[in-house]
Amino acid sequence: MTIENIRLSEKGKQQLLQLKKRTGIENWNTLCRWAFCTSLAEPSVPPYEDIPSDSSVEMTWKVFGGQYSDIYAALLKERSVIDGTDDLMLCLKLHLNRGISFLLNDINITPLMSDYS
């Protein structure tokens, strides 16, 4: 695996902050894993966009993947072949950002704390 660090875009960070508020999930890596897998579940190739790494949110690959980092690496490699790209970081960024948008727009995600008010 050639990806050692993942830095999110400022837009992605702001979207994740909204997801953190809506879900009550505090860990960036958990939300990023969900976003990545959500995008992978979509068979289409994410549209290309130049995604800057301009936020303060950064994590290592091991933090992103946790105990299943090898599985996430295999999923990323397989998907990069399917998507027709040799650039694993680009593939990850595109899927991560698309997945964050999908999660943010998912009407089934409601604030967990609303159950207690």
NUDRENDREN-445077 format. One line per 5 residues: their letters; for each residue z, x, y of N, C-alpha, C, CB. Coordinates in steps of 0.001 Angstrom, whole numbers. Glycine has a CB too. Layout:
! residues N
A) Z,X,Y,Z,X,Y,Z,X,Y,Z,X,Y  ...
This chain:
! residues 117
MTIEN) 0,857,-1186,0,0,0,0,887,1227,1226,-967,10  -890,615,2148,-999,1459,3326,-288,897,4548,-2431,1678,3647  197,-319,4498,893,-907,5643,2368,-538,5554,706,-2462,5685  2856,126,6576,4272,491,6595,5066,-358,7567,4432,1950,6950  4469,-687,8727,5143,-1483,9741,4244,-2625,10202,5550,-606,10934
IRLSE) 4889,-3727,10522,4190,-4898,11033,4805,-5226,12382,4283,-6119,10040  3980,-5264,13411,4436,-5669,14743,3652,-6921,15118,4235,-4513,15816  4383,-7946,15520,3755,-9212,15871,3224,-9197,17298,4740,-10353,15696  2335,-10119,17566,1849,-10317,18930,2915,-11087,19709,474,-11081,18942  2832,-11026,21011,3774,-11781,21850,3604,-13282,21608,3561,-11447,23356
KGKQQ) 2358,-13721,21444,2104,-15134,21147,2763,-15526,19825,584,-15414,21093  2590,-14690,18797,3218,-14957,17505,4734,-14992,17598,2796,-13915,16498  5295,-14092,18384,6747,-14056,18579,7228,-15365,19205,7151,-12853,19469  6532,-15823,20238,6932,-17061,20904,6819,-18256,19958,6075,-17295,22154  5781,-18266,19142,5626,-19349,18167,6728,-19298,17115,4252,-19271,17491
LLQLK) 7082,-18089,16675,8172,-17955,15703,9506,-18382,16308,8264,-16508,15199  9710,-18117,17587,10940,-18571,18248,11027,-20096,18209,10993,-18066,19713  9899,-20766,18406,9883,-22225,18306,10194,-22674,16881,8521,-22778,18750  9622,-21977,15904,9900,-22320,14503,11365,-22093,14164,9012,-21496,13560  11938,-21006,14684,13350,-20734,14426,14210,-21877,14950,13776,-19402,15073
KRTGI) 13887,-22385,16123,14644,-23500,16704,14464,-24774,15895,14213,-23741,18151  13236,-25024,15461,12943,-26263,14746,13482,-26275,13324,11463,-26492,14718  13558,-25102,12694,13953,-25058,11288,15387,-24582,11077,13018,-24163,10530  15921,-23846,12039,17237,-23252,11859,17199,-21961,11061,18147,-24230,11184  16025,-21497,10690,15872,-20247,9941,15917,-19097,10934,14537,-20228,9113
ENWNT) 16818,-18176,10735,17044,-17110,11701,16233,-15845,11460,18473,-16765,11710  15786,-15599,10258,15151,-14323,9934,13646,-14357,10149,15452,-13944,8502  13171,-13405,10954,11734,-13288,11212,10958,-13131,9905,11451,-12094,12144  11477,-12281,9007,10725,-11979,7788,10551,-13211,6901,11424,-10877,7006  11541,-14069,6850,11420,-15280,6044,10316,-16177,6597,12761,-16041,6003
LCRWA) 10317,-16383,7901,9283,-17205,8517,7905,-16563,8363,9597,-17431,9997  7848,-15246,8477,6566,-14547,8321,6039,-14668,6895,6714,-13066,8698  6910,-14594,5916,6475,-14782,4522,5913,-16175,4323,7642,-14542,3545  6609,-17173,4850,6133,-18550,4731,4776,-18697,5389,7135,-19529,5355  4643,-18123,6575,3382,-18211,7306,2253,-17545,6523,3519,-17564,8693
FCTSL) 2509,-16362,6010,1508,-15629,5239,1052,-16451,4037,2069,-14270,4777  1992,-16979,3280,1650,-17761,2083,965,-19073,2445,2907,-18045,1258  1359,-19673,3557,716,-20905,4008,-752,-20654,4310,1428,-21467,5248  -1042,-19547,4970,-2431,-19210,5266,-3202,-18864,4002,-2495,-18048,6245  -2575,-18143,3076,-3257,-17796,1828,-3635,-19031,1021,-2379,-16885,988
AEPSV) -2864,-20098,1163,-3149,-21335,430,-4413,-22025,939,-1967,-22289,533  -4841,-21683,2144,-6072,-22229,2719,-7238,-21382,2226,-6014,-22252,4291  -8229,-21982,1572,-9303,-21172,993,-10252,-20528,2010,-10097,-22017,70  -10317,-21056,3212,-11251,-20486,4187,-10730,-19151,4727,-11483,-21474,5349  -11668,-18349,5200,-11328,-17070,5822,-10840,-17361,7238,-12559,-16083,5831
PPYED) -9712,-16785,7642,-9257,-17030,9016,-10279,-16487,10012,-7870,-16380,9260  -10473,-17195,11114,-11434,-16694,12101,-10956,-15379,12691,-11653,-17724,13219  -11906,-14488,12941,-11547,-13191,13510,-11067,-13383,14938,-12745,-12210,13464  -10008,-12695,15282,-9554,-12591,16656,-8863,-11245,16822,-8601,-13769,17033  -8951,-10720,18014,-8307,-9449,18311,-6843,-9750,18612,-9007,-8705,19512
IPSDS) -5969,-9432,17682,-4554,-9772,17808,-3786,-8519,18214,-3993,-10363,16475  -3249,-8512,19426,-2503,-7333,19865,-1148,-7239,19167,-2307,-7364,21381  -646,-6050,19064,711,-5829,18537,1595,-5529,19733,756,-4649,17467  1818,-6554,20553,2437,-6328,21850,3819,-6953,22030,1545,-6841,22898  4483,-7301,20943,5826,-7869,21090,6870,-6860,20625,5958,-9191,20291
SVEMT) 8107,-7250,20791,9209,-6390,20351,9614,-6671,18907,10411,-6574,21265  8935,-7609,18260,9268,-7949,16876,8468,-7049,15941,8978,-9455,16579  9203,-6204,15224,8592,-5276,14294,9457,-5201,13047,8412,-3877,14933  8808,-5092,11905,9537,-4952,10643,8744,-4056,9710,9797,-6337,9984  9433,-3432,8795,8753,-2624,7793,8156,-3557,6741,9729,-1593,7141
WKVFG) 7237,-3010,5957,6647,-3804,4874,7735,-4247,3896,5549,-2993,4131  8688,-3361,3616,9768,-3697,2676,10621,-4849,3196,10653,-2471,2420  10865,-4878,4501,11623,-5989,5082,10789,-7269,5009,12022,-5679,6558  9510,-7168,5352,8629,-8338,5279,8637,-8919,3871,7188,-7965,5695  8402,-8078,2875,8246,-8559,1504,9526,-8725,718,7377,-7649,777
GQYSD) 10586,-8049,1168,11840,-8131,436,11672,-7649,-998,12369,-9559,451  12386,-8269,-1894,12347,-7840,-3291,10994,-8118,-3943,13444,-8532,-4077  10176,-8929,-3298,8862,-9255,-3839,7726,-8566,-3071,8658,-10759,-3819  8034,-7465,-2407,7017,-6798,-1585,5797,-6379,-2400,7617,-5577,-904  5983,-6005,-3650,4834,-5630,-4488,3928,-6830,-4769,5318,-5022,-5815
IYAAL) 4527,-7990,-4916,3739,-9206,-5151,2961,-9573,-3887,4658,-10384,-5585  3622,-9500,-2729,2925,-9789,-1472,1800,-8777,-1236,3918,-9772,-284  2025,-7530,-1610,978,-6502,-1469,-216,-6838,-2351,1530,-5100,-1834  44,-7269,-3572,-1054,-7642,-4476,-1806,-8857,-3939,-515,-7938,-5895  -1071,-9835,-3412,-1716,-11013,-2825,-2590,-10623,-1637,-660,-12040,-2387
LKERS) -2091,-9722,-805,-2854,-9269,357,-4116,-8527,-73,-1990,-8369,1245  -3980,-7653,-1040,-5149,-6895,-1516,-6191,-7830,-2114,-4726,-5842,-2560  -5766,-8763,-2926,-6695,-9719,-3535,-7382,-10556,-2462,-5955,-10634,-4532  -6613,-11011,-1502,-7200,-11859,-456,-8148,-11070,437,-6098,-12495,394  -7855,-9802,665,-8765,-9002,1488,-10123,-8857,799,-8156,-7609,1772
VIDGT) -10111,-8768,-525,-11371,-8724,-1277,-12097,-10061,-1136,-11112,-8398,-2780  -11382,-11146,-1307,-11975,-12486,-1191,-12537,-12703,213,-10927,-13576,-1521  -11779,-12258,1230,-12197,-12446,2623,-13278,-11457,3050,-10999,-12313,3543  -13526,-10433,2230,-14574,-9471,2534,-14206,-8436,3577,-15771,-10187,2981  -12943,-8013,3586,-12524,-6981,4529,-11817,-5853,3786,-11603,-7575,5617
DDLML) -12049,-4646,4250,-11356,-3482,3687,-10101,-3141,4482,-12291,-2274,3651  -9921,-3800,5614,-8814,-3508,6527,-7624,-4415,6198,-9255,-3698,8010  -6664,-3876,5452,-5517,-4679,5031,-4678,-5163,6211,-4647,-3879,4084  -4516,-4325,7232,-3717,-4736,8389,-4390,-5899,9121,-3508,-3545,9353  -5695,-5818,9279,-6418,-6917,9922,-6268,-8194,9103,-7912,-6561,10097
CLKLH) -6443,-8088,7810,-6301,-9252,6926,-4902,-9856,7060,-6575,-8855,5453  -3888,-9003,7054,-2508,-9479,7193,-2307,-10162,8538,-1515,-8316,7039  -2751,-9528,9611,-2562,-10111,10949,-3245,-11467,11072,-3102,-9162,12024  -4473,-11558,10567,-5195,-12828,10665,-4499,-13929,9884,-6620,-12666,10165  -4062,-13614,8673,-3381,-14629,7857,-2003,-14955,8411,-3256,-14155,6408
LNRGI) -1298,-13965,8878,34,-14194,9433,-52,-15086,10663,712,-12859,9786  -969,-14787,11569,-1081,-15586,12782,-1596,-16991,12502,-1991,-14897,13771  -2551,-17113,11571,-3016,-18454,11226,-1888,-19251,10587,-4229,-18385,10278  -1134,-18600,9700,-33,-19288,9037,1062,-19722,9997,553,-18405,7981  1353,-18891,10988,2351,-19268,11998,1878,-20523,12729,2594,-18100,13011
SFLLN) 600,-20560,13097,49,-21742,13771,112,-22970,12868,-1403,-21483,14204  -227,-22796,11590,-150,-23917,10655,1274,-24451,10567,-642,-23493,9266  2241,-23558,10423,3633,-23998,10320,4092,-24696,11587,4543,-22815,10024  3715,-24153,12720,4131,-24730,13994,3557,-26129,14177,3699,-23830,15150  2355,-26337,13670,1703,-27640,13823,1979,-28605,12678,227,-27448,13953
DINIT) 2743,-28168,11684,3042,-29013,10533,4050,-30077,10947,3586,-28170,9344  3642,-31322,10871,4528,-32403,11307,5703,-32616,10362,3748,-33688,11434  5655,-32017,9163,6749,-32181,8208,7928,-31268,8503,6253,-31922,6811  7758,-30299,9407,8863,-29413,9744,9661,-30061,10856,8358,-28003,10163  10907,-30366,10567,11775,-30980,11566,13021,-30130,11713,12143,-32438,11178
PLMSD) 13677,-30219,12833,14894,-29412,12998,15930,-29756,11938,15491,-29618,14396  16438,-28748,11274,17466,-28946,10259,18753,-29473,10878,17737,-27640,9515  19028,-29059,12099,20266,-29449,12742,20272,-30931,13104,20494,-28611,13979  19129,-31581,13191,19096,-32994,13550,19762,-33847,12477,17655,-33455,13770  19857,-33322,11255,20509,-34043,10188,22014,-34156,10428,20237,-33365,8863
YS) 22549,-33319,11309,23986,-33281,11522,24394,-33896,12844,24477,-31870,11452  23442,-34411,13627,23848,-34971,14916,24020,-36454,14864,22855,-34628,15972
